[in-house]
Amino acid sequence: MGNKSGSAEIVIFYFSGTGNTWWVSNEMVRQFEKLGRPARAFSIETLSVNEATELIQDSDIVGFGYPIHGSDLPVPMKTFIEELPVVSGKKAFVFCTQWLWSGDGAAVAGTLLHDKGFNVQWGEHFLMPNNVTVSIISLPYTNDPDRLTGVLGRAAKRAALFAREIDAGRVSLRGFNQVSFYLGSLQRVPFRRVFHRFQNDIGIDYDNCIDCGECVRLCPVDNFYYEEKVIKTRGNCIICLRCYNFCPVAAITHMGRPHLHGRGEPYKGPVKDFDPSVLIK
Ligand SMILES: Cc1cc2nc3c(=O)[nH]c(=O)nc-3n(C[C@H](O)[C@H](O)[C@H](O)COP(=O)(O)O)c2cc1C
């Protein structure tokens, strides 16, 4: 959502692997607009650092959203924040989307943003559908529109409350405390330690691959490439699962295992016909 020209009072930068954070970001925009606050949301994959910098300069409040990966923020969001110039006390809010729990999910980026000179006054966690559909852990997930509607309804209520706190200027920082930090670290520290081992886990089931190139096109970190007309991986996966979930024939493997087709299609995003192309340039 949002074109890059013109200014909005509130600008949201988000990274979304499979659509949940895209949905919450757009819901936040909707809630701000209901309160009469012009707002726009941008996938960070569609912006250069210069464009993001200009958007920050032109706005009053800046938001950052991302999915939780092991109580941590995904690499593209971390890199995006690191590349931003230092600002002087610009008001900011942070939110994460998660299936169940993260401890201090919003505070993780909050600390990085604080170091960049942002005045982070609001943090929130949104419970969204699980997007981890790989065979090895077989976590429950759904593409059932009725069940998704229930989850989205609750997230929309939380977005309305969060937007109201921001609009009213009331500081509200979920998870920004020592206990949450300690609990989040219990998951984040081991996750960070083994993260590099996961980066080569994604592969291709060549027997089923139809060579449509969607994985190459959609990957946020260019993990896929063509070598002599064959799709290969570089081993720099960030485990967002976009390729795995949106391959049209579910021919992406994880740790050598294909998707368990008996479980139905992998997670296809929070709304029917969600198109992950909206997340990329
Ligand atoms: C590698 C990975 C790790 C995850 N870790 C957690 C977690 O620690 N806690 C949690 O509640 N959800 C976790 N999730 C679920 C996602 O955070 C959740 O589904 C999120 O809303 C996905 O957002 P997206 O569609 O914008 O990528 C994880 C997902 C992935 C892919």
Ligand as a Chemical Component Dictionary entry (heavy atoms), coordinates in Angstrom:
data_LIG
# 
_chem_comp.id                   LIG 
_chem_comp.type                 NON-POLYMER 
_chem_comp.pdbx_formal_charge   0 
_chem_comp.three_letter_code    LIG 
# 
loop_
_chem_comp_atom.comp_id 
_chem_comp_atom.atom_id 
_chem_comp_atom.alt_atom_id 
_chem_comp_atom.type_symbol 
_chem_comp_atom.charge 
_chem_comp_atom.model_Cartn_x 
_chem_comp_atom.model_Cartn_y 
_chem_comp_atom.model_Cartn_z 
_chem_comp_atom.pdbx_ordinal 
LIG C1  C1  C 0 11.300 -19.189 11.540 1  
LIG C2  C2  C 0 10.041 -18.812 12.255 2  
LIG C3  C3  C 0 10.051 -18.682 13.634 3  
LIG C4  C4  C 0 8.886  -18.319 14.317 4  
LIG N1  N1  N 0 8.944  -18.146 15.669 5  
LIG C5  C5  C 0 7.832  -17.804 16.336 6  
LIG C6  C6  C 0 7.881  -17.582 17.755 7  
LIG O1  O1  O 0 8.931  -17.625 18.366 8  
LIG N2  N2  N 0 6.713  -17.286 18.392 9  
LIG C7  C7  C 0 5.522  -17.188 17.730 10 
LIG O2  O2  O 0 4.517  -16.953 18.373 11 
LIG N3  N3  N 0 5.450  -17.329 16.379 12 
LIG C8  C8  C 0 6.579  -17.641 15.677 13 
LIG N4  N4  N 0 6.517  -17.799 14.313 14 
LIG C9  C9  C 0 5.241  -17.550 13.606 15 
LIG C10 C10 C 0 5.207  -16.180 12.945 16 
LIG O3  O3  O 0 5.814  -15.203 13.772 17 
LIG C11 C11 C 0 3.789  -15.677 12.629 18 
LIG O4  O4  O 0 3.046  -16.617 11.938 19 
LIG C12 C12 C 0 3.854  -14.356 11.877 20 
LIG O5  O5  O 0 2.635  -13.693 12.025 21 
LIG C13 C13 C 0 4.183  -14.490 10.404 22 
LIG O6  O6  O 0 4.146  -13.216 9.817  23 
LIG P1  P1  P 0 4.347  -12.931 8.269  24 
LIG O7  O7  O 0 3.235  -13.654 7.549  25 
LIG O8  O8  O 0 4.233  -11.456 8.129  26 
LIG O9  O9  O 0 5.686  -13.472 7.887  27 
LIG C14 C14 C 0 7.673  -18.123 13.608 28 
LIG C15 C15 C 0 7.671  -18.233 12.208 29 
LIG C16 C16 C 0 8.835  -18.577 11.535 30 
LIG C17 C17 C 0 8.792  -18.690 10.036 31 
# 
loop_
_chem_comp_bond.comp_id 
_chem_comp_bond.atom_id_1 
_chem_comp_bond.atom_id_2 
_chem_comp_bond.value_order 
_chem_comp_bond.pdbx_ordinal 
LIG C1  C2  SING 1  
LIG C2  C3  SING 2  
LIG C2  C16 DOUB 3  
LIG C3  C4  DOUB 4  
LIG C4  N1  SING 5  
LIG C4  C14 SING 6  
LIG N1  C5  DOUB 7  
LIG C5  C6  SING 8  
LIG C5  C8  SING 9  
LIG C6  O1  DOUB 10 
LIG C6  N2  SING 11 
LIG N2  C7  SING 12 
LIG C7  O2  DOUB 13 
LIG C7  N3  SING 14 
LIG N3  C8  DOUB 15 
LIG C8  N4  SING 16 
LIG N4  C9  SING 17 
LIG N4  C14 SING 18 
LIG C9  C10 SING 19 
LIG C10 O3  SING 20 
LIG C10 C11 SING 21 
LIG C11 O4  SING 22 
LIG C11 C12 SING 23 
LIG C12 O5  SING 24 
LIG C12 C13 SING 25 
LIG C13 O6  SING 26 
LIG O6  P1  SING 27 
LIG P1  O7  DOUB 28 
LIG P1  O8  SING 29 
LIG P1  O9  SING 30 
LIG C14 C15 DOUB 31 
LIG C15 C16 SING 32 
LIG C16 C17 SING 33 
# 
